Amino acid sequence: MEIAKEKLQTSFDFVDGVDPKSCYMQKFRLYETLSRFYMIGRDKNRTFWRVLKIDRSEASELNVIEDPTLYTEIECCDILRRIHEGNKSTGGLKFVTTCYGIIGFVKFLEPYYMLLITKRRKIGTICGHTIYAITKSEMIPIPHPSFRTRLAYSKDENRYKKLLCSMDLTKDFFYSYSYNIMLSLQKNLSDHNYKGQLLYETLFVWNEFLTRGIRNNLQNTSWTVALVYGFFKQVKLSTAGREFDFILIARRSRHYAGTRYLKRGVNERGRVANDVETEQIVFADACDGSPMQISSVVQIRGSIPLFWSQEASPLNMKPDIILSPKDAQYEATRLHFENLVKRYGNPIIILNLIKTCEKKPRETILRAEFANAVKVINQDLSRDERLRFLHWDLHRHSRRSKATNVLGQLGKVASFALNLTGIFYCPVTPNMRNNNVIDESVVEQESITMSLMNHSGDDEIKDSSVKPKLLQKGVLRTNCIDCLDRTNVAQYAYGLVALGRQLQALGFIESLRIDLDNPLAKEVMTAYESMGDKLAFQYGGSAAHNKIFSERRGQWKAAAQSQELIRTLQRYYNNTYLDGTKQKTINIFLGHFQPQLGKPALWELDSDQHYNLGSHGPNLTDRIDGSFIRRSQSDGNILGESEATIRNLHAPDCPHSSENPDKQSLLESTSDIIACGSSICDCRQVFGGMGKDQYCESDHICYEEHGDACDCSNFLDVDWLSSSGNSCEEELLERSVSISSDIIVNELMTEVPASESGPILKERRRSEGDLKKDGKYTDKFESWVTHGEILYV
């Protein structure tokens, strides 16, 4: 992109004593002549007007010029009148549309297009700053038709336009003019904050690529809006007769973004698939002269940070899990956790919800490799920096307990995590509420443990009843296979426990605990269930499997199963037939693929080879050949070089597999892998190394608003319909082989039938005792909380 640059005056005029740097343009009117677009922007209070000029005489270049002068309304009207008079011979000045911000500019093969927000709706307010969603957008070609060539109307150009149009901006995108919605509350209310340009380079701004050119040229973000993709919900709740606002935000990372089977694991830069930051904000309005009090807590989810993948197939509803050996030293995994430390600080607590035992090894392959990766990484870290890693098989626990018990046990894990990380709490003064918190301050990104805004003079808080400020340091990272269904249940349990601490900090309740039968728990569950459905649609193609939530609501079991059946079929269909196109759309929107004349078109490439493999050249796929890749298939077989390899793969997971190796040889192969006092299965040692048209005719394209897990217990009991790697979709098959309810996983991930007794079963029961029902915990569990390392529950 080449944008014409012109020198802007360094000094800005003030209109009625108002500094334009403290105001933000929120409404715009677009006009056109044959040779130019004119965009007129004004602030909310109508105190100043500005003009942006966009050249239309170039077929494939973008020239944007910002008039540095601030105008009054009368002056602006006079300018438009003079422009109309000067262009009468070519049709004069014509009104095009009213809009509320520029989403960005994009070019496919020839012309540039401008994406605009033409309708919006208010969805919430944070500290007096309004949050908006898009209800309508338009894509307008920049060059006048008289300057376009035949290429602008080519089949490939129209196909690219069609792809971009399928990115529905009216669903799950949100933004704010004056609040940094892409940052957590703790980062917003800090001494140092991200400046306007840097805001767009953060993880969660999805139109960073689309706005890059105009931002770099104008050196400001006055004309654009930063879009965040995920989920936003704000509701009024009450307890003990006092009202408070509850906000739940999910921010999806733009890095390594995509669909379920096309984006798995980690990439070379340490970015993981389905990386979502969840923030829970609670605040109460000021009363009796006291400052407003606000609190937030952040947790995250993300794919298992290893190089692994699955390939959707119409013939296999449970695709193979392919584990690649290309990162033998776990450098990408290490980079991922280093990035988390920069974002959130220490400690990093990992809650791994995947299965600890399977009759046919699938999830256990990733589980063992993940455990070994954490063990290797922790060897190079100090005790304070060590990763806290907890295996908690949600499938096994929920099959043996009711939903209430599962959520209760997850709540205990959440309590320990919150004891380590704390929550964010801050009394907010009127100045902090009303001033814009976006654009004018600078932040050091690597510093998360920063101090909050210093109060001085009249702003100093002298109310002794107001608690001191608190900071969250560290974060809980939760994952299952898809990081959708099981993960959402665990995040709800964490959010409910965190809410108790937030309300106590605000002075609403005395106890830290909110009972699962409390009406607040139901409201919070509804919010998390809505979030889970949205995130599951975005990544997995259907709403989340919510069997645990259905059980808590008392929903009729047959109705819940019918709902799960529909969602399973919907997910399978989308993953198999529609996700390829969806992934291409995401890659175009994020700029991962940029069309070029003479180069292969996007639809001519296999998957994301232009993005994932482009930097490595064509030899990368050659390195990951059949001799280095092992697949966990739906029938339990592992693609390997010999029958012996298959036997070794079955051995560590369940002793009742069809090929049971000699127990002594198994013990010898794993005896040297020790973590936290327990033997764990080294995946690399035991497994031997694993790897692997319709076209738009019109110029103006509008998007109209369309109205508005599988955890073990959250899955449909129809296993043959499964398209997921998640455990709940395998439940029917497992029940058919008469597995004992006393299954407990020891460090070798073996399975014991109900008939087995003696010292082995006693040892298993001791392992399960790490999280006791009476609320008391063993020394081993306390050691995990204090020092990290690895714990199996």
Buried (B, 14 or more C-beta within 10 A) or exposed (E): BEBEEEEBEEEBEEBEEBEBEEBBBBBBBBBBBBBBBBBBBBBEEEBBBBBBBBBBBBBBBBBBBBBBBBBBEEEBEEBBEEBBEEBEEEEBBEEBBEBBBBBBBBBBBBBBBBBBBBBBEEBBBBBBBBBBBBBBBBBBBBBBEEBBEEBBBBEBBBBBBBBBBBBBBBBBBBBBBBBBBBBBBBBBBBEBBBBBBEBBEBBBBBBBBBBBBBBEBBEBBBBBBBBBBBBBBBBEBEBEEBEBBBBBBBBBBBBBBBBBBBBBBBBBEBBBBBBBBBBBBBBBEBEEEBBBBBBBBBBBBBBBBBBBBBBBBEEBBBBBBBBBBBBEEBEBBBBBBEBBBEBBBBBBBBBBBBBBBBBBBBBBBBBBBBBBBBBBBBEEBEEEBBBBBBBBBBBBBBBBBEBEBBBBBBBBBBBBBBEBBBBBBBBBBEEBBEBBBBBEEEBEEEEBEBEBBEBEEEEEBEEEEBBEBBBBBBBBBBBBBBBBBBBBBBBBBBBBBBBBBBBBBBBBBEEBBBEBEBEBBEBBBBBBBBBBBBBBBBBBBBBBBBBBBBBBBEBEEEEBBEBBBEBBBBBBBBBBEEBBBBBBBBBBBBBBBBBEEEEEBBEEBEBBBBBBBBEEEEEBEEEBEEEBBBBBBBEBBBBBEEEEBBBBBBBBBBBBBEEEBEEEEBEEBBEEBEBBEBBBBBBBBBBBBBBBEEBBEEBBBEBEBEEEBBBBBBBBBBBEBBBBBBBBBBBBBBEEEEBEEBBBBBBBBBBBEEEEEEEEBEBBEEBBBBBEEEEEBBEBBEBBBEBBBBBBB
